[in-house]
Amino acid sequence: MTLKYLSFSISIAFISWIVGMIVNTYIRKTDYYNKRLSNLNFIESDKLNYCIGLNYFKWIVKSTFFKFFNQKIKIDKKIEKVDLVNLRNEMTKSEIDHLVALVFVFIFAVVKSVKFDVIFGLTIMMVNVLMNLYPSLLQQDNKRRIDKLIQRI
């Protein structure tokens, strides 16, 4: 039964990415996006990021098939400030996509927990954290590093 829950959870997480992209397309046109959402920082501490395993997640993204998902988020050897700003904007877009997806799946998990089974909802949330929250936190960490590079240039 838990394998069924897990496969469903992974499926809904992939679907949530599409929902996140669609909703983000509309959100990006607002002032709120440019003023508030583009500068989110949930965890600013590098030590806390290390404690929650973000460095392992970063390795997984860089070393598995996930590295092929968003080809716009890559850095070349020679890069200019304009390229860094564009890269930061792409990371912000990806981050907000994942946050919208996180909220979508959270609502879905709560409904499944109430209507069907708490274990089902918890399984959905565990997968949701790995496939939506961690990528968002990774983008925030990368954006902080890019901001430091932009200031140096």
C-alpha positions as CSV (number, residue, x, y, z in Angstrom):
1,M,0.0,0.0,0.0
2,T,2.8,2.5,0.8
3,L,4.4,1.8,-2.6
4,K,1.1,2.8,-4.2
5,Y,1.1,6.0,-2.0
6,L,4.7,6.7,-3.0
7,S,4.1,6.4,-6.7
8,F,1.0,8.6,-6.5
9,S,3.0,11.1,-4.5
10,I,5.8,11.3,-7.1
11,S,3.2,11.7,-9.8
12,I,1.4,14.5,-8.1
13,A,4.7,16.2,-7.5
14,F,5.6,16.2,-11.2
15,I,2.1,17.5,-12.0
16,S,2.5,20.2,-9.4
17,W,5.6,21.5,-11.3
18,I,3.3,22.2,-14.3
19,V,0.7,23.9,-12.1
20,G,3.6,26.0,-10.5
21,M,4.8,27.1,-14.0
22,I,1.2,28.1,-15.1
23,V,0.4,30.0,-11.9
24,N,3.8,31.7,-11.9
25,T,3.2,32.9,-15.4
26,Y,0.4,35.1,-14.1
27,I,2.1,36.0,-10.8
28,R,5.2,37.4,-12.6
29,K,3.2,40.2,-14.0
30,T,2.4,41.7,-10.6
31,D,4.4,44.3,-8.6
32,Y,4.3,41.9,-5.6
33,Y,6.4,39.4,-7.5
34,N,9.1,41.9,-8.3
35,K,9.2,43.6,-4.9
36,R,8.6,40.7,-2.5
37,L,8.7,37.3,-4.1
38,S,12.0,37.7,-6.0
39,N,13.9,38.4,-2.8
40,L,12.6,35.5,-0.6
41,N,15.1,34.0,1.9
42,F,13.7,31.3,4.2
43,I,17.0,30.0,5.5
44,E,19.9,32.5,5.3
45,S,22.3,30.4,7.4
46,D,24.8,28.2,5.5
47,K,25.2,26.1,8.6
48,L,21.4,25.4,8.8
49,N,21.4,24.6,5.1
50,Y,24.1,22.1,5.8
51,C,22.2,20.6,8.8
52,I,19.1,20.0,6.7
53,G,21.2,18.3,4.0
54,L,20.9,20.9,1.3
55,N,24.5,20.1,0.2
56,Y,23.5,16.5,-0.5
57,F,20.5,17.6,-2.4
58,K,22.7,19.9,-4.5
59,W,24.9,16.9,-5.3
60,I,21.9,14.9,-6.3
61,V,20.7,17.6,-8.7
62,K,24.2,18.1,-10.2
63,S,24.9,14.4,-10.5
64,T,21.7,12.8,-11.7
65,F,19.1,13.3,-14.5
66,F,17.7,16.3,-12.7
67,K,20.6,18.4,-14.1
68,F,18.9,18.2,-17.5
69,F,15.6,19.7,-16.3
70,N,16.3,23.4,-16.4
71,Q,19.0,24.1,-18.9
72,K,18.7,27.9,-18.5
73,I,20.3,27.7,-15.0
74,K,23.9,27.1,-15.9
75,I,27.0,29.2,-15.6
76,D,29.8,29.4,-18.1
77,K,33.4,30.1,-17.4
78,K,33.3,33.7,-18.7
79,I,30.3,35.5,-17.5
80,E,29.2,39.1,-17.3
81,K,27.0,41.0,-15.0
82,V,24.1,41.0,-17.4
83,D,24.3,37.2,-17.6
84,L,24.3,36.9,-13.8
85,V,21.2,39.1,-13.6
86,N,19.5,36.9,-16.2
87,L,20.6,33.8,-14.4
88,R,19.3,35.2,-11.1
89,N,15.9,35.9,-12.8
90,E,15.7,32.4,-14.1
91,M,16.5,31.1,-10.6
92,T,13.8,33.3,-9.1
93,K,11.3,32.0,-11.7
94,S,12.2,28.4,-10.8
95,E,12.1,29.1,-7.1
96,I,8.6,30.5,-7.3
97,D,7.4,27.7,-9.6
98,H,8.5,25.2,-6.8
99,L,6.9,27.3,-4.1
100,V,3.5,27.4,-5.9
101,A,3.8,23.7,-6.5
102,L,4.6,23.2,-2.8
103,V,1.4,25.0,-1.7
104,F,-0.6,23.1,-4.4
105,V,0.5,19.7,-3.1
106,F,0.2,20.8,0.5
107,I,-3.5,21.5,0.0
108,F,-3.9,18.3,-1.9
109,A,-2.1,16.4,0.9
110,V,-4.4,17.9,3.6
111,V,-7.5,16.9,1.6
112,K,-6.2,13.3,1.1
113,S,-5.3,13.1,4.9
114,V,-8.8,14.1,5.9
115,K,-10.7,12.1,3.3
116,F,-8.7,9.0,3.1
117,D,-5.7,8.2,5.3
118,V,-3.2,10.3,7.3
119,I,-0.3,8.0,6.1
120,F,-1.3,8.9,2.6
121,G,-1.1,12.6,3.3
122,L,2.2,12.3,5.1
123,T,3.7,10.3,2.2
124,I,2.6,13.0,-0.2
125,M,4.1,15.7,2.0
126,M,7.4,13.9,2.4
127,V,7.7,13.7,-1.4
128,N,6.5,17.3,-1.7
129,V,9.3,18.5,0.6
130,L,11.9,16.7,-1.4
131,M,10.6,17.7,-4.8
132,N,9.4,21.2,-4.2
133,L,10.8,22.7,-0.9
134,Y,14.4,21.6,-1.3
135,P,14.7,22.8,-4.9
136,S,13.3,26.2,-3.8
137,L,15.8,26.4,-0.9
138,L,18.6,25.4,-3.3
139,Q,17.6,28.3,-5.7
140,Q,17.6,30.7,-2.7
141,D,21.0,29.6,-1.7
142,N,22.3,29.9,-5.3
143,K,20.7,33.4,-5.6
144,R,22.6,34.5,-2.5
145,R,25.8,33.3,-4.1
146,I,25.0,35.1,-7.4
147,D,24.1,38.3,-5.5
148,K,27.6,38.3,-4.0
149,L,29.1,37.8,-7.5
150,I,27.0,40.7,-8.9
151,Q,28.2,43.0,-6.1
152,R,31.9,42.1,-6.8
153,I,31.5,42.9,-10.5
